[in-house]
């Protein structure tokens, strides 16, 4: 049956066209230093640079939802695309890419359960999870004998320990960036 093949090709072309329009609309929302990646199918991951609060991320998510709310014209038909957005912030919701994606994915599915065209922030900040970062202990065996260099190495170890403690506590991202 050739009509089934034609329908499959037409459907695939329409899907590609929807993805192209969606990508163009993404470009109207994001800044040049943000990163957009297609994970597969209709799933995307967006890395927003210099966004430090949930409120800032929610503002971007709302703009994205508005941009995609408009119908897409394909071959004389209007296609409506629904979008759900999960939000996770470094370091509050994870310290690795995998942890952040998992947190955002959980928030995404929560948003989907609440209806179309919604965004949801991850619910578990890093302070509510056990975060194990090694403590750097300075040992005089590490000294090089060059006083200025040894002093800087000890200071670096102290700063790294301060940063680890800040991450464990879930301090404000601005404080952590400064550290």
Secondary structure, DSSP 8 states (H G I E B T S, - for coil): -HHHHHHHHHHHHHHHHHHHHHHHHHHHHS-TTSEEEEEETTEEEEE-TT--SHHHHHHHHHHHHHHHHS-EEETTEEE----EEEE--TTTS-SSHHHHHHHHHHHHHHHHHT-SSEEEE-S--GGGS----------GGG--S-HHHHHHHHHHHHHHHHHHHHHHHT--HHHHHH-
